[in-house]
Amino acid sequence: MGNCVQKLTENTALIASKDTWIEGLAVQQLIKTSELENMHRVAGMPDLHPGRGYPIGAAFFTTGKIYPALIGNDIGCGMSLWQTSAKISKLNLDKLAKKFNHVEQPLDDSWHTFIESRKNEKSITTNSYDHALGTIGGGNHFAEFQAIDQVYDQAALDALGIDKKHLQLLVHSGSRGLGQSILVKHITKHNHSGLNVNDIDFASYIAAHNEALRWAELNRELIALRFLAAIRSDGHCILDINHNLVSPQKIDDTQGWLHRKGATPSDQGYVVIPGSRGDYSYLVKPYAVPNEHTLASLFSLAHGAGRKWQRGACQSRLSHKYKREDLYRTELGSRVICGNKELLYDEAPQAYKKCESIITDLVEARLINVVAKLRPVLTFKTNGSCAE
């Protein structure tokens, strides 16, 4: 299949060169998952890393059955990219860093009419988690202001309406407590055994899952709008892509269900593949015409740089070399806002692979063309302890 598409088993492919380091446990989890009942094909991405039983950075194709546990608790986790009206030439990083004191609080009553209108447009009926709308959450979620560092396809930038003289805003978040509640309800009743398409709970799970996708999309929209409001800027959404979901898909003339767990769809247009907070992100254009590699990858791409180190181990690895204050600035000159010490270390750039290596694998696998490289300017994680 080529140097960047490795066949691990009869139904398991790994989209990565042999030079790309991937933890052995992640590969074990990938192969183990490929052995589940009704599992037809599995594809690991170059950012593959171990998860809780199932690997992150992979796509799974089943027939007649779905596995909600593969998607996990953060249904609809994804990325949105916004073009802002803030000019880079007028940027004052010290002033910018002071503008986000209230972006983690529940949205106040001035947002109520807008939220209700957007919920109605998106057919979102649940109200139980409205207090979390417009909030980022913990883990690897973030909001990041970026600058276009290098352009490889100006025509594509023009078509998207991106102006490199202005800041971009990248938002990474999902369905917060709503997705968690859906998974807990499923696991409590079915454990990890999955659902056959004719099971009585199948339709109700899919309906709840699809609403969580729409909720996550609205959440990212509200996060972006409140960050734009914080810097007194206008903006518009360039793209919004979910990378934790299950959806109907036809592959090799077989109708089934494609699960993506930290895998970005390659069949929905342009996407951003982010690096760590101290690394570049990449705006890419997936190959529009299917080829043997897009099929092997299950029409999916990496969703980021991929972790090198497990969470919880980062502080002991880094604290002897870096003081806490050292981690608020990056080698690229960007600023980091993170008031949670454990998260500050867990999400340090050193805990992640270089995004360039991930992009190189995807390019060599003939899955993407690179449009632009984006440099972090300011990454917001949390002002304090970040409750999930």
HURA-V153678 format. One record per backbone hydrogen bond with DSSP energy under -0.5 kcal/mol. CO is the residue of the C=O (numbers start at 0). NH is the residue of the N-H. Records with the same first field share a line. If there is no record, write none. Layout:
CO = NH ; NH
This chain:
1 = 4
5 = 7 ; 13
8 = 11
10 = 41
11 = 7 ; 8
12 = 43
13 = 5 ; 15
16 = 19
18 = 20
22 = 25 ; 26
23 = 27
24 = 28
25 = 29
26 = 30
27 = 31
28 = 32
29 = 33
30 = 34
31 = 34
32 = 35
35 = 38
37 = 39 ; 62
40 = 60
41 = 12
42 = 58
43 = 14
44 = 47
48 = 55
50 = 52
55 = 48
56 = 44
57 = 260
58 = 42
59 = 61 ; 258
60 = 39 ; 40
61 = 256
63 = 196
65 = 194
66 = 69 ; 70
67 = 71
72 = 74
73 = 76
74 = 174
76 = 242 ; 243
77 = 172
78 = 240
79 = 170
80 = 237 ; 238
81 = 83 ; 168
82 = 235
85 = 166
86 = 89
87 = 90
90 = 92
91 = 95
92 = 96
94 = 97
95 = 98
99 = 102
101 = 104
107 = 110
108 = 111
110 = 114
111 = 115
112 = 116
113 = 117
114 = 118
115 = 119
116 = 120
117 = 121
118 = 123
119 = 122
122 = 124
126 = 129
128 = 131 ; 132
129 = 132
131 = 134
132 = 106
137 = 140
141 = 171
142 = 379
143 = 169
144 = 376 ; 377
145 = 167
146 = 148 ; 374
149 = 372
152 = 156
153 = 157
154 = 158
155 = 159
156 = 160 ; 161
157 = 160
161 = 163
162 = 165
164 = 87 ; 88
166 = 83
167 = 145
168 = 81 ; 170
169 = 143
170 = 79
171 = 141
172 = 77
174 = 177 ; 178
175 = 179
176 = 180
177 = 181
178 = 182
179 = 183
180 = 184
181 = 185
182 = 186
183 = 187
184 = 188
185 = 189
186 = 190
189 = 192
194 = 65
195 = 198
198 = 201 ; 202
200 = 204
201 = 205
202 = 206
203 = 207
204 = 208
205 = 209
206 = 210
207 = 211
208 = 212
209 = 213
210 = 214
211 = 215
212 = 216
213 = 217
214 = 218
215 = 219
216 = 220
217 = 221
218 = 222
219 = 223
220 = 224
221 = 225
222 = 226
223 = 227
224 = 228
225 = 229
226 = 230
227 = 232
228 = 231
233 = 84
235 = 82
238 = 80
240 = 78
241 = 264
242 = 261 ; 262
243 = 75
244 = 259
246 = 257
248 = 250 ; 255
250 = 253
252 = 254
253 = 250
255 = 248
256 = 61 ; 258
257 = 246
258 = 59 ; 260
259 = 244 ; 261
260 = 56 ; 57
261 = 302
263 = 300
270 = 283
271 = 273
272 = 281
273 = 304
275 = 278
280 = 373
281 = 272 ; 283
282 = 370 ; 371
283 = 270 ; 285
284 = 368
287 = 289
290 = 294
291 = 295
292 = 296
293 = 298
294 = 297
296 = 299
298 = 265 ; 266
300 = 263
302 = 273
305 = 352
309 = 312
312 = 316
313 = 317
314 = 318
317 = 320 ; 321
322 = 325 ; 326
323 = 326
324 = 327
325 = 328
327 = 335
329 = 332
333 = 329
334 = 378
335 = 337
336 = 380 ; 381
338 = 340
339 = 343
340 = 344
341 = 345
342 = 346
344 = 347
346 = 276
347 = 350
348 = 351
350 = 307 ; 308
353 = 356 ; 357
354 = 358
355 = 359
356 = 360
357 = 361
358 = 362
359 = 363
360 = 364
361 = 366 ; 367
362 = 365
366 = 286
368 = 284
370 = 151 ; 152
371 = 282
372 = 148 ; 149
373 = 280
374 = 146
376 = 334
377 = 144 ; 379
378 = 336 ; 380
379 = 142
381 = 338
384 = 386
